[in-house]
Amino acid sequence: MGLRIPDHHPLRRLFGALTERSFAEKLGWTDMTVTEYVSNLLVDFAHVDGLYKIRNARNQRVETVVELLYESEVLLEAQSFDREREVHRQIGDFTLFMAGLFPEYLKRLKTAGLIHHPDFLVDYVKTGKRSYGIVAQSLAIDSEPTSPVFRSLSENFEWCVTGLGFVRTDLERLQDPSYRRAKDILLN
């Protein structure tokens, strides 16, 4: 994967503040482990290498949820539990990111004829929830302390999608020239 963004980088602080605000103030949900995970996800996915970090056996990027699911099935046969966990985590992360920040991506999949099921959004969300649940379960078996975070992401997936929608709204507002002018006037 590409370069890691340092802990004190402004992008990390921005996403941290927006995520915490959206989840705590707008949703009334103050689970700091989840908001920290989601804000780190935003930072990691700021570069395309994070969004498409899983590679198949031919070292090609795995770019769709269907391909990721196939990759997880291939892994079941190979009995690589760490790799299976990594792929399911990516499925949860990818579906959460796309459903929360880019719901128009899902609409494009539907209108392009790539998805034919009328309840595709529900299926997309179910896939993300299921994958986070698999990660939580496998981490619990290994007595990993991060298991509760993934259990919470699975159980509250829809809340996380909604929270990311609020983050998106805030990011759009920050880009608005009238907002920037008002901020400059007020802060200078």
C-alpha positions as CSV (number, residue, x, y, z in Angstrom):
1,M,0.0,0.0,0.0
2,G,1.0,3.6,-0.4
3,L,2.5,6.0,2.1
4,R,0.9,6.1,5.5
5,I,-0.5,9.5,6.5
6,P,1.1,10.7,9.7
7,D,-0.9,10.8,12.9
8,H,-0.8,14.6,13.2
9,H,-1.5,15.3,9.5
10,P,-4.3,17.9,9.0
11,L,-6.3,15.5,6.9
12,R,-6.4,13.0,9.8
13,R,-7.5,15.8,12.2
14,L,-10.1,17.0,9.7
15,F,-11.7,13.6,9.2
16,G,-11.5,12.9,13.0
17,A,-13.3,16.1,13.9
18,L,-16.0,15.7,11.2
19,T,-16.6,12.1,12.0
20,E,-16.8,12.7,15.8
21,R,-19.1,15.7,15.3
22,S,-21.4,13.8,12.9
23,F,-21.6,10.7,15.0
24,A,-21.9,12.4,18.4
25,E,-23.9,15.6,17.6
26,K,-26.1,14.4,14.8
27,L,-26.6,10.8,15.6
28,G,-26.1,11.0,19.4
29,W,-23.7,8.1,19.2
30,T,-20.5,8.6,21.2
31,D,-18.6,5.3,20.6
32,M,-15.1,6.7,20.2
33,T,-13.7,3.4,19.0
34,V,-16.1,3.4,16.1
35,T,-15.6,7.1,15.2
36,E,-11.9,6.7,15.4
37,Y,-12.1,3.6,13.1
38,V,-14.3,5.4,10.6
39,S,-12.2,8.5,10.5
40,N,-9.1,6.4,10.0
41,L,-10.9,4.6,7.2
42,L,-11.5,7.9,5.5
43,V,-7.9,8.8,5.7
44,D,-6.8,5.4,4.4
45,F,-9.3,5.6,1.5
46,A,-8.2,9.1,0.6
47,H,-5.7,7.4,-1.7
48,V,-6.9,4.8,-4.2
49,D,-4.3,2.3,-2.9
50,G,-6.3,2.1,0.3
51,L,-9.6,1.7,-1.5
52,Y,-8.3,-1.2,-3.7
53,K,-5.6,-2.7,-1.4
54,I,-6.7,-6.3,-1.9
55,R,-4.9,-8.2,-4.7
56,N,-5.8,-11.5,-6.2
57,A,-3.4,-14.5,-6.9
58,R,-2.3,-12.8,-10.2
59,N,-1.4,-9.6,-8.2
60,Q,-4.3,-7.7,-9.8
61,R,-6.4,-5.1,-7.9
62,V,-9.7,-6.5,-6.7
63,E,-12.1,-3.6,-7.3
64,T,-15.6,-4.7,-6.7
65,V,-17.5,-6.3,-3.9
66,V,-18.4,-9.3,-6.1
67,E,-14.7,-9.8,-6.8
68,L,-13.9,-9.4,-3.0
69,L,-16.6,-12.0,-2.2
70,Y,-15.1,-14.4,-4.7
71,E,-11.7,-13.8,-3.2
72,S,-13.0,-14.6,0.2
73,E,-14.6,-17.9,-1.1
74,V,-11.3,-18.9,-2.7
75,L,-9.6,-18.2,0.6
76,L,-11.9,-20.5,2.4
77,E,-10.7,-23.3,0.3
78,A,-7.0,-22.3,1.0
79,Q,-7.7,-22.1,4.8
80,S,-5.9,-18.7,5.2
81,F,-7.8,-17.2,8.1
82,D,-5.7,-14.0,8.3
83,R,-6.2,-13.4,4.6
84,E,-9.9,-14.2,4.8
85,R,-10.2,-11.7,7.7
86,E,-8.4,-9.1,5.7
87,V,-10.7,-9.5,2.7
88,H,-13.8,-9.4,4.8
89,R,-12.6,-6.3,6.6
90,Q,-12.0,-4.7,3.1
91,I,-15.6,-5.7,2.1
92,G,-17.0,-4.0,5.2
93,D,-14.8,-0.9,4.7
94,F,-15.5,-0.6,1.0
95,T,-19.3,-1.0,1.3
96,L,-19.4,1.4,4.3
97,F,-17.3,4.0,2.5
98,M,-19.3,3.8,-0.8
99,A,-22.8,3.6,0.8
100,G,-22.0,6.5,3.2
101,L,-19.9,8.9,1.1
102,F,-20.8,7.9,-2.5
103,P,-24.4,6.6,-2.6
104,E,-24.5,7.7,-6.3
105,Y,-21.9,5.1,-7.0
106,L,-24.4,2.5,-6.0
107,K,-27.0,4.2,-8.2
108,R,-24.6,4.1,-11.1
109,L,-24.1,0.4,-10.6
110,K,-27.9,-0.1,-10.8
111,T,-28.4,2.1,-13.8
112,A,-25.5,0.6,-15.7
113,G,-27.2,-2.8,-15.4
114,L,-24.5,-4.3,-13.3
115,I,-27.0,-5.0,-10.5
116,H,-30.4,-6.4,-11.3
117,H,-31.9,-7.0,-7.9
118,P,-34.4,-4.4,-6.9
119,D,-33.2,-4.4,-3.3
120,F,-29.5,-4.0,-4.2
121,L,-28.8,-1.3,-1.6
122,V,-30.2,-3.6,1.1
123,D,-28.0,-6.4,-0.2
124,Y,-25.0,-4.1,-0.3
125,V,-25.5,-3.1,3.3
126,K,-26.2,-6.7,4.4
127,T,-22.9,-7.7,2.7
128,G,-21.0,-5.0,4.7
129,K,-22.6,-5.9,8.0
130,R,-22.0,-9.7,7.4
131,S,-18.3,-9.1,6.6
132,Y,-17.7,-7.0,9.6
133,G,-19.5,-9.7,11.7
134,I,-17.1,-12.3,10.2
135,V,-14.1,-10.2,11.2
136,A,-15.5,-9.6,14.7
137,Q,-16.1,-13.3,15.1
138,S,-12.7,-14.4,13.9
139,L,-11.0,-11.8,16.1
140,A,-13.0,-13.0,19.1
141,I,-11.8,-16.5,18.5
142,D,-8.3,-15.2,18.5
143,S,-9.0,-13.1,21.7
144,E,-8.1,-9.9,19.8
145,P,-9.1,-6.7,21.7
146,T,-10.4,-5.1,18.4
147,S,-13.2,-7.6,18.1
148,P,-15.8,-5.3,19.8
149,V,-15.1,-2.5,17.2
150,F,-16.0,-4.8,14.3
151,R,-19.0,-6.2,16.2
152,S,-20.3,-2.6,16.7
153,L,-19.6,-1.7,13.0
154,S,-21.6,-4.8,12.0
155,E,-24.5,-4.2,14.4
156,N,-24.7,-0.5,13.6
157,F,-23.7,-0.4,10.0
158,E,-26.7,1.7,8.9
159,W,-25.8,4.3,11.6
160,C,-22.3,4.4,10.3
161,V,-23.6,4.9,6.7
162,T,-25.8,7.7,8.0
163,G,-22.9,9.3,9.9
164,L,-20.7,9.2,6.8
165,G,-23.6,10.9,4.9
166,F,-23.3,13.8,7.4
167,V,-19.6,13.9,7.0
168,R,-20.1,14.2,3.2
169,T,-22.5,17.1,3.7
170,D,-19.9,18.8,6.0
171,L,-17.2,18.3,3.4
172,E,-19.4,19.7,0.7
173,R,-20.2,22.7,2.9
174,L,-16.5,23.3,3.5
175,Q,-15.9,23.6,-0.2
176,D,-18.7,26.1,-0.7
177,P,-17.1,29.6,-1.6
178,S,-19.7,31.5,0.5
179,Y,-18.8,29.4,3.6
180,R,-15.1,30.1,3.0
181,R,-15.8,33.8,2.7
182,A,-17.8,33.8,5.9
183,K,-15.1,31.9,7.7
184,D,-12.4,34.3,6.5
185,I,-14.4,37.3,7.7
186,L,-15.2,35.7,11.1
187,L,-11.7,34.4,11.7
188,N,-9.6,37.3,10.5
